[in-house]
Amino acid sequence: MNKITLYSLDKHLKYLLSSFLFVLGMGIFTGLIYINYTTGMDSKGTIERYNGSEAAEYEIPESFPKEFESMILTTHEHIISFSIISFLIGIIFIFNTIIKGRFKHFLILEPFASILITFGSMWLMRYYNDFFVYILIPSSTLMYCCWYVMIGISVYELVFKK
């Protein structure tokens, strides 16, 4: 039985998969722009986004703490959609021939762990202690990095490898 590889697929399937990965990568990038817009991509902005801003007595805060209902909805939507994104990228990446072994396993499985760590940290930061932002930021960064490494390698193999 022949092993399926990305570079040996039918050209039409290669076009479909590389187009899908490119557009998905752009969608992920748009999400990162939104995160930058709402948090400034730093710990202070992230804490303020979920816990609200500090205000002196008789002042109106710039932002209010995220309500429980909003936290549930955000968590629900993101865990489901991020799981699907991780699955689709991972299932395509499995067939690459460039990365092998434990590193390949790490890249495929790590985003699933980061999803749970990121959103668990978000809840702990919101309702327990601001310190959990220092777990949220690295875990989400690692997830995005894994996604982009898998997308980049897969697109490279689909488009350029003969």
DSSP file (Angstrom, degrees, kcal/mol; ACC not computed):
  #  RESIDUE AA STRUCTURE BP1 BP2  ACC     N-H-->O    O-->H-N    N-H-->O    O-->H-N    TCO  KAPPA ALPHA  PHI   PSI    X-CA   Y-CA   Z-CA
    1    1 A M              0   0    0      0, 0.0     2,-0.2     0, 0.0     0, 0.0   0.000 360.0 360.0 360.0 132.1    0.0    0.0    0.0
    2    2 A N        -     0   0    0      1,-0.1     2,-0.3     0, 0.0     0, 0.0  -0.548 360.0-120.5 -78.6 140.2    1.4    3.4   -1.0
    3    3 A K        -     0   0    0     -2,-0.2     2,-0.4     1,-0.1    -1,-0.1  -0.644  26.0-122.1 -79.9 134.6    1.7    6.0    1.8
    4    4 A I        +     0   0    0     -2,-0.3     2,-0.3     3,-0.0     3,-0.1  -0.625  36.0 178.1 -76.7 130.5   -0.3    9.2    1.1
    5    5 A T    >   -     0   0    0     -2,-0.4     3,-0.6     1,-0.1     4,-0.3  -0.953  36.9-123.1-130.9 153.5    1.8   12.3    1.1
    6    6 A L  G >  S+     0   0    0     89,-2.2     3,-1.3    -2,-0.3    90,-0.1   0.909 110.2  51.9 -61.7 -43.0    0.9   15.9    0.4
    7    7 A Y  G 3  S+     0   0    0     88,-0.3    -1,-0.2     1,-0.2    89,-0.1   0.712 107.8  53.2 -71.2 -17.5    3.3   16.4   -2.5
    8    8 A S  G <  S+     0   0    0     -3,-0.6    -1,-0.2     2,-0.0    -2,-0.2   0.391  84.4 113.8 -98.0   4.7    2.0   13.3   -4.3
    9    9 A L  S <  S-     0   0    0     -3,-1.3    -3,-0.0    -4,-0.3     5,-0.0  -0.271  82.1 -81.9 -70.9 160.3   -1.7   14.3   -4.2
   10   10 A D     >  -     0   0    0      1,-0.1     4,-2.3     4,-0.0     3,-0.4  -0.323  42.8-117.5 -56.4 142.4   -3.8   15.1   -7.3
   11   11 A K  H  > S+     0   0    0      1,-0.2     4,-2.3     2,-0.2     5,-0.1   0.832 113.8  54.4 -59.4 -33.1   -3.1   18.7   -8.4
   12   12 A H  H  > S+     0   0    0      2,-0.2     4,-2.2     1,-0.2    -1,-0.2   0.889 109.4  46.9 -69.0 -37.8   -6.8   19.6   -7.9
   13   13 A L  H  > S+     0   0    0     -3,-0.4     4,-2.8     2,-0.2     5,-0.2   0.864 110.4  53.8 -68.6 -36.4   -6.7   18.3   -4.3
   14   14 A K  H  X S+     0   0    0     -4,-2.3     4,-2.7     2,-0.2     5,-0.3   0.919 109.4  48.0 -61.9 -43.5   -3.5   20.2   -3.8
   15   15 A Y  H  X S+     0   0    0     -4,-2.3     4,-2.3     2,-0.2     5,-0.2   0.923 113.2  48.4 -61.8 -44.8   -5.2   23.4   -5.0
   16   16 A L  H  X S+     0   0    0     -4,-2.2     4,-2.6     2,-0.2    -2,-0.2   0.953 115.7  42.2 -61.2 -51.3   -8.1   22.8   -2.7
   17   17 A L  H  X S+     0   0    0     -4,-2.8     4,-2.7     1,-0.2     5,-0.2   0.907 115.9  47.7 -66.5 -42.5   -6.1   22.1    0.4
   18   18 A S  H  X S+     0   0    0     -4,-2.7     4,-2.3    -5,-0.2    -1,-0.2   0.895 113.8  48.2 -68.0 -37.4   -3.5   24.9   -0.1
   19   19 A S  H  X S+     0   0    0     -4,-2.3     4,-2.6    -5,-0.3     5,-0.2   0.927 112.3  49.4 -64.9 -44.3   -6.3   27.4   -0.8
   20   20 A F  H  X S+     0   0    0     -4,-2.6     4,-2.8    -5,-0.2     5,-0.2   0.937 112.8  46.4 -58.9 -48.1   -8.2   26.2    2.3
   21   21 A L  H  X S+     0   0    0     -4,-2.7     4,-2.5     2,-0.2    -1,-0.2   0.888 112.4  50.6 -64.7 -38.9   -5.1   26.5    4.5
   22   22 A F  H  X S+     0   0    0     -4,-2.3     4,-1.8     2,-0.2    -1,-0.2   0.946 114.1  43.1 -63.2 -48.3   -4.2   29.9    3.1
   23   23 A V  H  X S+     0   0    0     -4,-2.6     4,-2.2     2,-0.2    -2,-0.2   0.896 113.8  51.4 -67.2 -39.8   -7.7   31.3    3.7
   24   24 A L  H  X S+     0   0    0     -4,-2.8     4,-2.6    -5,-0.2    -1,-0.2   0.916 108.4  52.7 -60.9 -42.8   -7.9   29.6    7.2
   25   25 A G  H  X S+     0   0    0     -4,-2.5     4,-2.2     1,-0.2    -1,-0.2   0.870 108.5  50.2 -60.2 -37.3   -4.5   31.2    8.0
   26   26 A M  H  X S+     0   0    0     -4,-1.8     4,-2.2     2,-0.2    -1,-0.2   0.885 109.4  51.3 -68.1 -38.4   -5.9   34.6    7.0
   27   27 A G  H  X S+     0   0    0     -4,-2.2     4,-1.8     2,-0.2    -2,-0.2   0.910 110.4  48.4 -63.4 -41.9   -8.9   34.0    9.2
   28   28 A I  H  X S+     0   0    0     -4,-2.6     4,-1.9     1,-0.2    -2,-0.2   0.913 110.2  52.4 -63.0 -42.5   -6.6   33.2   12.1
   29   29 A F  H  X S+     0   0    0     -4,-2.2     4,-2.1     1,-0.2    -2,-0.2   0.889 105.6  54.2 -61.0 -39.7   -4.6   36.3   11.4
   30   30 A T  H  X S+     0   0    0     -4,-2.2     4,-2.1     1,-0.2    -1,-0.2   0.895 106.6  52.6 -60.9 -40.1   -7.8   38.4   11.5
   31   31 A G  H  X S+     0   0    0     -4,-1.8     4,-2.3     1,-0.2    -1,-0.2   0.882 107.4  51.8 -61.8 -38.5   -8.5   37.0   15.0
   32   32 A L  H  X S+     0   0    0     -4,-1.9     4,-2.5     2,-0.2    -2,-0.2   0.872 106.7  53.1 -66.6 -36.4   -5.0   38.0   16.0
   33   33 A I  H  X S+     0   0    0     -4,-2.1     4,-2.5     2,-0.2    -2,-0.2   0.918 109.2  49.9 -62.4 -42.1   -5.7   41.6   14.8
   34   34 A Y  H  X S+     0   0    0     -4,-2.1     4,-2.4     2,-0.2     5,-0.2   0.913 109.7  50.3 -62.6 -43.0   -8.9   41.6   16.9
   35   35 A I  H  X>S+     0   0    0     -4,-2.3     4,-2.3     1,-0.2     6,-0.7   0.925 111.4  48.9 -60.8 -43.9   -7.0   40.4   20.0
   36   36 A N  H  X5S+     0   0    0     -4,-2.5     4,-1.9     1,-0.2    -2,-0.2   0.907 111.9  49.5 -61.5 -41.2   -4.4   43.1   19.4
   37   37 A Y  H  <5S+     0   0    0     -4,-2.5    -2,-0.2     1,-0.2    -1,-0.2   0.887 118.7  37.2 -65.0 -40.2   -7.2   45.7   19.0
   38   38 A T  H  <5S+     0   0    0     -4,-2.4    -2,-0.2    -5,-0.1    -1,-0.2   0.713 135.0  17.4 -89.4 -20.9   -9.0   44.6   22.2
   39   39 A T  H ><5S-     0   0    0     -4,-2.3     3,-0.9    -5,-0.2     6,-0.3   0.552  86.9-125.3-125.9 -13.5   -6.0   43.8   24.5
   40   40 A G  T 3<< -     0   0    0     -4,-1.9    -4,-0.2    -5,-0.5    -3,-0.1   0.563  58.2 -90.4  72.4   6.0   -3.0   45.5   23.0
   41   41 A M  T 3  S+     0   0    0     -6,-0.7     2,-0.3     1,-0.2    -1,-0.2   0.850  99.0 107.5  54.5  39.7   -1.5   42.0   23.1
   42   42 A D  S <> S-     0   0    0     -3,-0.9     4,-2.1     1,-0.1    -1,-0.2  -0.921  82.3-107.8-137.8 169.2   -0.1   42.5   26.6
   43   43 A S  H  > S+     0   0    0     -2,-0.3     4,-2.6     1,-0.2     5,-0.2   0.897 115.6  51.5 -64.8 -42.2   -0.9   41.4   30.1
   44   44 A K  H  > S+     0   0    0      1,-0.2     4,-2.4     2,-0.2    -1,-0.2   0.936 112.7  45.2 -61.6 -46.9   -2.3   44.7   31.3
   45   45 A G  H  > S+     0   0    0     -6,-0.3     4,-2.0     2,-0.2    -1,-0.2   0.855 113.1  51.1 -65.8 -35.1   -4.7   45.0   28.3
   46   46 A T  H  X S+     0   0    0     -4,-2.1     4,-1.5    -7,-0.2     5,-0.2   0.921 110.8  47.7 -68.4 -44.3   -5.7   41.3   28.6
   47   47 A I  H  X S+     0   0    0     -4,-2.6     4,-3.4     1,-0.2     5,-0.4   0.927 113.2  48.7 -61.0 -45.0   -6.5   41.7   32.3
   48   48 A E  H  X S+     0   0    0     -4,-2.4     4,-1.6     1,-0.2    -1,-0.2   0.867 105.5  58.9 -64.1 -36.1   -8.5   44.9   31.6
   49   49 A R  H  < S+     0   0    0     -4,-2.0    -1,-0.2    -5,-0.2    -2,-0.2   0.873 121.2  24.7 -60.3 -38.1  -10.4   43.2   28.8
   50   50 A Y  H  < S+     0   0    0     -4,-1.5    16,-2.3    -3,-0.3    -2,-0.2   0.802 131.4  36.5 -99.1 -34.1  -11.8   40.5   31.2
   51   51 A N  H  < S-     0   0    0     -4,-3.4    -3,-0.2    -5,-0.2    -2,-0.2   0.537 105.3-122.0 -98.4  -7.5  -11.7   42.2   34.6
   52   52 A G     <  -     0   0    0     -4,-1.6     2,-0.3    12,-0.4    12,-0.3  -0.085  34.1 -69.1  85.9 167.6  -12.6   45.7   33.6
   53   53 A S        -     0   0    0     10,-2.6     2,-0.2    -4,-0.1    -5,-0.0  -0.652  47.3-107.2 -97.9 154.7  -10.6   48.8   34.2
   54   54 A E        -     0   0    0     -2,-0.3     2,-0.4     7,-0.1     8,-0.3  -0.532  38.0-176.0 -76.9 143.0  -10.0   50.5   37.5
   55   55 A A        -     0   0    0     -2,-0.2     3,-0.1     6,-0.1     4,-0.0  -0.999  24.1-119.4-141.6 142.3  -11.8   53.7   38.2
   56   56 A A    >   -     0   0    0     -2,-0.4     3,-2.1     1,-0.2     0, 0.0  -0.269  56.6 -67.5 -70.7 165.8  -11.7   56.1   41.1
   57   57 A E  T 3  S+     0   0    0      1,-0.3    -1,-0.2     3,-0.0     3,-0.1  -0.301 124.3  14.5 -57.1 137.8  -14.8   56.7   43.1
   58   58 A Y  T 3  S+     0   0    0      1,-0.3     2,-0.3    -3,-0.1    -1,-0.3   0.559 104.1 113.1  70.4  12.4  -17.5   58.6   41.1
   59   59 A E    <   -     0   0    0     -3,-2.1    -1,-0.3    -4,-0.0    -4,-0.1  -0.832  68.3-124.8-108.2 153.0  -15.7   57.8   37.8
   60   60 A I        -     0   0    0     -2,-0.3    -4,-0.1    -3,-0.1    -3,-0.0  -0.844  31.2-122.0 -93.6 126.8  -17.0   55.6   35.1
   61   61 A P        -     0   0    0      0, 0.0    -6,-0.1     0, 0.0     3,-0.1  -0.321  11.7-126.7 -66.9 152.4  -14.5   52.9   34.2
   62   62 A E  S    S+     0   0    0     -8,-0.3     2,-0.4     1,-0.2    -7,-0.1   0.887  94.5  15.5 -65.1 -39.6  -13.3   52.6   30.6
   63   63 A S  S    S-     0   0    0     -9,-0.1   -10,-2.6   -12,-0.0    -1,-0.2  -0.984  75.5-136.5-136.7 149.8  -14.3   49.0   30.4
   64   64 A F        -     0   0    0     -2,-0.4   -12,-0.4   -12,-0.3     3,-0.1  -0.678  36.8 -88.8-101.7 156.1  -16.5   46.8   32.6
   65   65 A P        -     0   0    0      0, 0.0   -14,-0.2     0, 0.0     2,-0.2  -0.325  51.4 -99.8 -60.5 144.2  -15.7   43.3   33.7
   66   66 A K        -     0   0    0    -16,-2.3     2,-0.1     1,-0.1   -16,-0.0  -0.463  41.9-121.7 -64.5 134.1  -16.9   40.6   31.3
   67   67 A E     >  -     0   0    0     -2,-0.2     4,-2.3     1,-0.1     5,-0.2  -0.388  18.5-111.7 -76.7 157.2  -20.2   39.1   32.5
   68   68 A F  H  > S+     0   0    0      1,-0.2     4,-2.6     2,-0.2     5,-0.2   0.892 117.5  53.1 -55.1 -45.3  -20.6   35.4   33.3
   69   69 A E  H  > S+     0   0    0      1,-0.2     4,-2.4     2,-0.2    -1,-0.2   0.902 109.9  48.0 -60.3 -41.7  -22.9   34.9   30.3
   70   70 A S  H  > S+     0   0    0      2,-0.2     4,-2.7     1,-0.2    -1,-0.2   0.876 110.4  52.1 -66.2 -38.4  -20.4   36.5   28.0
   71   71 A M  H  X S+     0   0    0     -4,-2.3     4,-2.5     2,-0.2     5,-0.2   0.924 110.9  47.6 -62.8 -44.8  -17.6   34.4   29.4
   72   72 A I  H  X S+     0   0    0     -4,-2.6     4,-2.9     2,-0.2    -2,-0.2   0.935 114.0  46.8 -61.9 -47.0  -19.6   31.2   28.9
   73   73 A L  H  X S+     0   0    0     -4,-2.4     4,-2.6     2,-0.2     5,-0.3   0.929 113.6  47.5 -63.4 -46.8  -20.5   32.2   25.3
   74   74 A T  H  X S+     0   0    0     -4,-2.7     4,-2.4     1,-0.2     5,-0.3   0.930 114.9  46.4 -59.5 -46.5  -16.9   33.1   24.4
   75   75 A T  H  X S+     0   0    0     -4,-2.5     4,-2.7    -5,-0.2     5,-0.3   0.937 113.4  48.6 -62.6 -47.8  -15.6   29.9   25.9
   76   76 A H  H  X S+     0   0    0     -4,-2.9     4,-1.9    -5,-0.2     5,-0.2   0.947 115.0  43.6 -57.6 -52.6  -18.2   27.7   24.2
   77   77 A E  H  X S+     0   0    0     -4,-2.6     4,-2.5    -5,-0.2     5,-0.2   0.904 117.4  45.0 -63.1 -43.0  -17.7   29.2   20.8
   78   78 A H  H  X S+     0   0    0     -4,-2.4     4,-3.0    -5,-0.3     5,-0.3   0.896 110.2  51.7 -74.1 -40.0  -13.9   29.3   20.9
   79   79 A I  H  X S+     0   0    0     -4,-2.7     4,-1.7    -5,-0.3    -1,-0.2   0.934 115.6  43.1 -62.6 -43.5  -13.4   25.8   22.3
   80   80 A I  H  X S+     0   0    0     -4,-1.9     4,-2.0    -5,-0.3    -2,-0.2   0.964 119.4  41.3 -65.9 -51.3  -15.6   24.3   19.6
   81   81 A S  H  X S+     0   0    0     -4,-2.5     4,-2.6    -5,-0.2    -2,-0.2   0.900 115.4  49.9 -68.0 -39.5  -14.2   26.4   16.7
   82   82 A F  H  X S+     0   0    0     -4,-3.0     4,-2.7    -5,-0.2    -1,-0.2   0.861 109.5  52.7 -66.9 -34.1  -10.5   26.1   17.9
   83   83 A S  H  X S+     0   0    0     -4,-1.7     4,-2.4    -5,-0.3    -1,-0.2   0.918 111.0  46.4 -64.8 -42.7  -10.9   22.3   18.2
   84   84 A I  H  X S+     0   0    0     -4,-2.0     4,-2.8     2,-0.2     5,-0.2   0.919 112.8  49.6 -65.7 -43.6  -12.2   22.1   14.6
   85   85 A I  H  X S+     0   0    0     -4,-2.6     4,-2.6     2,-0.2     5,-0.3   0.939 112.6  47.5 -58.8 -47.8   -9.4   24.4   13.4
   86   86 A S  H  X S+     0   0    0     -4,-2.7     4,-2.5     1,-0.2    -2,-0.2   0.899 113.0  49.1 -61.9 -41.4   -6.8   22.2   15.2
   87   87 A F  H  X S+     0   0    0     -4,-2.4     4,-2.9     2,-0.2     5,-0.2   0.943 113.0  45.6 -63.8 -48.6   -8.3   19.0   13.8
   88   88 A L  H  X S+     0   0    0     -4,-2.8     4,-1.5     2,-0.2    -2,-0.2   0.917 116.5  44.1 -65.0 -44.2   -8.5   20.2   10.2
   89   89 A I  H  X S+     0   0    0     -4,-2.6     4,-2.7    -5,-0.2    -1,-0.2   0.935 116.5  48.5 -64.1 -44.2   -5.0   21.7   10.2
   90   90 A G  H  X S+     0   0    0     -4,-2.5     4,-2.0    -5,-0.3    -2,-0.2   0.886 107.2  53.5 -64.2 -40.8   -3.7   18.6   12.0
   91   91 A I  H  < S+     0   0    0     -4,-2.9     4,-0.4     1,-0.2    -1,-0.2   0.860 114.4  42.5 -66.2 -34.4   -5.3   16.1    9.7
   92   92 A I  H >< S+     0   0    0     -4,-1.5     3,-1.3    -5,-0.2    -2,-0.2   0.915 112.5  53.7 -72.7 -44.4   -3.7   17.8    6.6
   93   93 A F  H >< S+     0   0    0     -4,-2.7     3,-2.2     1,-0.3    -2,-0.2   0.789  92.2  73.4 -62.7 -29.8   -0.4   18.1    8.4
   94   94 A I  T 3< S+     0   0    0     -4,-2.0    -1,-0.3     1,-0.3    -2,-0.2   0.833  94.1  55.1 -52.6 -33.5   -0.2   14.4    9.2
   95   95 A F  T <  S+     0   0    0     -3,-1.3   -89,-2.2    -4,-0.4    -1,-0.3   0.288  82.1 112.1 -90.3  10.8    0.5   13.7    5.5
   96   96 A N    <   -     0   0    0     -3,-2.2    58,-0.1   -91,-0.2    57,-0.0  -0.497  52.5-158.2 -79.0 155.5    3.5   16.0    5.3
   97   97 A T  S    S+     0   0    0     -2,-0.1    -1,-0.1     1,-0.1     3,-0.1   0.376  78.5  73.3-111.6   1.2    6.9   14.4    4.8
   98   98 A I  S    S+     0   0    0      1,-0.2     2,-0.4    55,-0.1    -1,-0.1   0.921  95.6  43.9 -84.4 -46.8    9.1   17.3    6.1
   99   99 A I  S    S+     0   0    0      4,-0.0     2,-0.3     5,-0.0    -1,-0.2  -0.858  72.9 168.0-103.6 133.1    8.5   17.0    9.8
  100  100 A K    >>  +     0   0    0     -2,-0.4     4,-0.7    -3,-0.1     3,-0.6  -0.853  34.1  12.8-135.7 169.9    8.5   13.5   11.4
  101  101 A G  H 3> S-     0   0    0     -2,-0.3     4,-2.0     1,-0.2     3,-0.3  -0.242 113.8 -10.5  72.1-146.3    8.6   11.9   14.8
  102  102 A R  H 3> S+     0   0    0      1,-0.2     4,-2.9     2,-0.2    -1,-0.2   0.832 131.5  56.4 -64.0 -35.6    7.9   13.5   18.2
  103  103 A F  H <> S+     0   0    0     -3,-0.6     4,-2.6     2,-0.2    -1,-0.2   0.898 107.1  50.3 -65.2 -38.1    8.0   17.0   16.9
  104  104 A K  H  X S+     0   0    0     -4,-0.7     4,-1.9    -3,-0.3    -2,-0.2   0.931 111.6  48.0 -62.5 -45.6    5.2   16.2   14.5
  105  105 A H  H  X S+     0   0    0     -4,-2.0     4,-2.5     1,-0.2     5,-0.3   0.911 111.3  51.5 -60.3 -42.8    3.2   14.6   17.3
  106  106 A F  H  X S+     0   0    0     -4,-2.9     4,-3.0     1,-0.2    -2,-0.2   0.946 109.3  48.9 -59.6 -49.7    3.8   17.7   19.4
  107  107 A L  H  < S+     0   0    0     -4,-2.6    -1,-0.2     1,-0.2    -2,-0.2   0.859 114.9  45.4 -60.5 -36.2    2.7   20.1   16.7
  108  108 A I  H  < S+     0   0    0     -4,-1.9     4,-0.3    -5,-0.2    -1,-0.2   0.896 122.8  32.8 -74.3 -41.0   -0.5   18.1   16.1
  109  109 A L  H >X S+     0   0    0     -4,-2.5     4,-1.3    -5,-0.2     3,-0.9   0.777 100.8  75.5 -91.0 -28.3   -1.5   17.6   19.8
  110  110 A E  H 3X S+     0   0    0     -4,-3.0     4,-2.8    -5,-0.3     3,-0.3   0.879  88.0  59.1 -57.7 -43.7   -0.2   20.8   21.4
  111  111 A P  H 3> S+     0   0    0      0, 0.0     4,-2.0     0, 0.0    -1,-0.2   0.859 103.1  54.2 -56.3 -33.3   -3.0   23.1   20.2
  112  112 A F  H <> S+     0   0    0     -3,-0.9     4,-1.4    -4,-0.3    -2,-0.2   0.913 110.7  45.1 -66.3 -41.2   -5.6   20.9   21.9
  113  113 A A  H  X S+     0   0    0     -4,-1.3     4,-2.5    -3,-0.3    -1,-0.2   0.915 111.9  52.9 -65.6 -42.2   -3.8   21.2   25.2
  114  114 A S  H  X S+     0   0    0     -4,-2.8     4,-3.3     1,-0.2     5,-0.3   0.842 102.1  59.2 -63.6 -33.3   -3.4   25.0   24.7
  115  115 A I  H  X S+     0   0    0     -4,-2.0     4,-2.2    -5,-0.2     5,-0.3   0.956 111.2  40.6 -58.8 -49.6   -7.1   25.4   24.0
  116  116 A L  H  X S+     0   0    0     -4,-1.4     4,-2.1     2,-0.2    -2,-0.2   0.904 118.2  46.7 -66.9 -41.6   -7.9   24.0   27.5
  117  117 A I  H  X S+     0   0    0     -4,-2.5     4,-2.6     2,-0.2     5,-0.2   0.924 112.9  49.9 -66.7 -44.4   -5.1   25.9   29.2
  118  118 A T  H  X S+     0   0    0     -4,-3.3     4,-2.0     1,-0.2    -2,-0.2   0.945 117.1  38.1 -60.3 -50.9   -5.9   29.2   27.5
  119  119 A F  H  X S+     0   0    0     -4,-2.2     4,-1.8    -5,-0.3    -1,-0.2   0.822 115.4  53.2 -77.3 -28.8   -9.6   29.2   28.3
  120  120 A G  H  X S+     0   0    0     -4,-2.1     4,-2.3    -5,-0.3    -1,-0.2   0.918 111.1  47.9 -64.5 -42.8   -9.0   27.7   31.8
  121  121 A S  H  X S+     0   0    0     -4,-2.6     4,-3.0     2,-0.2     5,-0.2   0.866 106.8  57.0 -64.2 -37.1   -6.6   30.5   32.5
  122  122 A M  H  X S+     0   0    0     -4,-2.0     4,-2.3     2,-0.2    -1,-0.2   0.932 110.0  44.3 -60.1 -45.5   -9.0   33.1   31.2
  123  123 A W  H  X S+     0   0    0     -4,-1.8     4,-2.6     2,-0.2     5,-0.3   0.916 114.6  48.5 -65.4 -43.0  -11.6   31.9   33.7
  124  124 A L  H  X>S+     0   0    0     -4,-2.3     5,-2.3     1,-0.2     4,-2.2   0.884 112.1  49.6 -65.7 -37.7   -9.1   31.8   36.5
  125  125 A M  H  <5S+     0   0    0     -4,-3.0    -1,-0.2     3,-0.2    -2,-0.2   0.909 114.6  45.3 -64.7 -42.1   -7.8   35.3   35.6
  126  126 A R  H  <5S+     0   0    0     -4,-2.3    -2,-0.2    -5,-0.2    -1,-0.2   0.900 129.6  20.2 -69.8 -41.5  -11.3   36.7   35.5
  127  127 A Y  H  <5S+     0   0    0     -4,-2.6    -2,-0.2    -5,-0.1    -3,-0.2   0.494 133.5  23.7-113.0  -4.7  -12.6   35.1   38.8
  128  128 A Y  T  <5S-     0   0    0     -4,-2.2     2,-0.3    -5,-0.3    -3,-0.2   0.695 116.4 -15.2-125.5 -60.6   -9.6   34.1   40.8
  129  129 A N    > < -     0   0    0     -5,-2.3     3,-1.6     1,-0.1    -1,-0.2  -0.975  42.4-132.2-158.1 136.0   -6.3   36.0   40.2
  130  130 A D  G >  S+     0   0    0     -2,-0.3     3,-2.2     1,-0.3     4,-0.3   0.732  96.6  82.2 -58.4 -23.7   -4.8   38.3   37.6
  131  131 A F  G >  S+     0   0    0      1,-0.3     3,-2.3     2,-0.2    -1,-0.3   0.780  73.4  74.5 -54.2 -29.7   -1.6   36.1   37.7
  132  132 A F  G X> S+     0   0    0     -3,-1.6     4,-2.4     1,-0.3     3,-1.4   0.617  75.6  77.8 -66.9 -10.3   -3.2   33.6   35.3
  133  133 A V  H <> S+     0   0    0     -3,-2.2     4,-2.4     1,-0.2    -1,-0.3   0.816  86.3  62.7 -61.9 -28.6   -2.7   36.0   32.4
  134  134 A Y  H <4 S+     0   0    0     -3,-2.3    -1,-0.2    -4,-0.3    -2,-0.2   0.501 109.2  39.4 -78.6  -3.2    0.9   34.8   32.5
  135  135 A I  H <> S+     0   0    0     -3,-1.4     4,-2.0    -4,-0.2     5,-0.2   0.690 113.3  55.2-102.9 -39.9   -0.3   31.3   31.7
  136  136 A L  H  X S+     0   0    0     -4,-2.4     4,-2.4     1,-0.2     5,-0.3   0.926 106.4  50.0 -58.7 -48.9   -3.0   32.5   29.2
  137  137 A I  H  X S+     0   0    0     -4,-2.4     4,-2.3     1,-0.2     5,-0.2   0.937 113.7  41.7 -64.4 -50.3   -0.6   34.5   27.0
  138  138 A P  H  > S+     0   0    0      0, 0.0     4,-2.5     0, 0.0    -1,-0.2   0.895 115.3  51.1 -66.1 -35.8    2.1   31.8   26.5
  139  139 A S  H  X S+     0   0    0     -4,-2.0     4,-1.9     2,-0.2    -2,-0.2   0.925 113.6  43.3 -67.9 -41.4   -0.4   29.0   26.0
  140  140 A S  H  X S+     0   0    0     -4,-2.4     4,-2.4    -5,-0.2    -1,-0.2   0.886 113.3  52.8 -70.3 -36.4   -2.3   30.9   23.3
  141  141 A T  H  X S+     0   0    0     -4,-2.3     4,-2.5    -5,-0.3    -2,-0.2   0.922 109.3  49.1 -61.8 -44.3    0.9   32.1   21.7
  142  142 A L  H  X S+     0   0    0     -4,-2.5     4,-2.6     2,-0.2    -1,-0.2   0.894 109.6  52.6 -62.9 -40.2    2.2   28.5   21.4
  143  143 A M  H  X S+     0   0    0     -4,-1.9     4,-2.4     2,-0.2    -2,-0.2   0.947 111.2  45.6 -60.2 -49.7   -1.2   27.4   20.0
  144  144 A Y  H  X S+     0   0    0     -4,-2.4     4,-2.4     1,-0.2    -2,-0.2   0.895 112.3  52.0 -63.1 -39.7   -1.0   30.1   17.2
  145  145 A C  H  X S+     0   0    0     -4,-2.5     4,-2.5     2,-0.2    -1,-0.2   0.926 109.6  49.1 -62.6 -44.6    2.6   29.3   16.5
  146  146 A C  H  X S+     0   0    0     -4,-2.6     4,-2.6     1,-0.2     5,-0.2   0.923 110.6  51.1 -60.6 -44.3    1.9   25.5   16.1
  147  147 A W  H  X S+     0   0    0     -4,-2.4     4,-2.7     1,-0.2    -2,-0.2   0.939 112.7  45.1 -58.0 -46.8   -1.0   26.3   13.8
  148  148 A Y  H  X S+     0   0    0     -4,-2.4     4,-2.7     2,-0.2    -1,-0.2   0.851 111.5  51.8 -71.1 -33.4    1.2   28.6   11.6
  149  149 A V  H  X S+     0   0    0     -4,-2.5     4,-2.6     2,-0.2     5,-0.3   0.943 113.5  45.0 -64.1 -46.4    4.1   26.1   11.5
  150  150 A M  H  X S+     0   0    0     -4,-2.6     4,-2.3    -5,-0.2    -2,-0.2   0.913 115.5  47.0 -65.0 -41.5    1.7   23.3   10.4
  151  151 A I  H  X S+     0   0    0     -4,-2.7     4,-2.9    -5,-0.2     5,-0.3   0.947 113.6  48.5 -63.0 -48.0    0.0   25.6    7.8
  152  152 A G  H  X S+     0   0    0     -4,-2.7     4,-2.4     1,-0.2    -2,-0.2   0.918 114.2  44.1 -60.1 -46.9    3.3   26.8    6.5
  153  153 A I  H  X S+     0   0    0     -4,-2.6     4,-2.5    -5,-0.2    -1,-0.2   0.915 115.2  49.0 -66.1 -42.4    4.9   23.4    6.1
  154  154 A S  H  X S+     0   0    0     -4,-2.3     4,-2.6    -5,-0.3    -2,-0.2   0.937 113.3  45.6 -63.7 -46.7    1.7   21.9    4.6
  155  155 A V  H  X S+     0   0    0     -4,-2.9     4,-2.7     2,-0.2     5,-0.4   0.911 111.7  53.5 -63.6 -41.4    1.3   24.7    2.1
  156  156 A Y  H  X>S+     0   0    0     -4,-2.4     4,-2.8    -5,-0.3     5,-1.2   0.943 112.6  43.3 -57.0 -48.0    5.0   24.5    1.2
  157  157 A E  H  <5S+     0   0    0     -4,-2.5     4,-0.2     1,-0.2    -2,-0.2   0.880 115.6  48.5 -68.5 -36.8    4.7   20.8    0.5
  158  158 A L  H  <5S+     0   0    0     -4,-2.6    -1,-0.2    -5,-0.2    -2,-0.2   0.868 125.1  27.2 -68.2 -36.7    1.5   21.2   -1.4
  159  159 A V  H  <5S+     0   0    0     -4,-2.7    -2,-0.2    -5,-0.2    -3,-0.2   0.861 132.7  22.3 -96.5 -40.8    2.7   24.0   -3.6
  160  160 A F  T  <5S+     0   0    0     -4,-2.8     2,-0.3    -5,-0.4    -3,-0.2   0.763  93.4  90.5-107.9 -28.6    6.5   23.7   -4.0
  161  161 A K      <       0   0    0     -5,-1.2     0, 0.0    -4,-0.2     0, 0.0  -0.542 360.0 360.0 -78.9 133.4    7.6   20.1   -3.3
  162  162 A K              0   0    0     -2,-0.3    -1,-0.1  -154,-0.0    -5,-0.0   0.378 360.0 360.0-107.9 360.0    7.8   17.9   -6.3
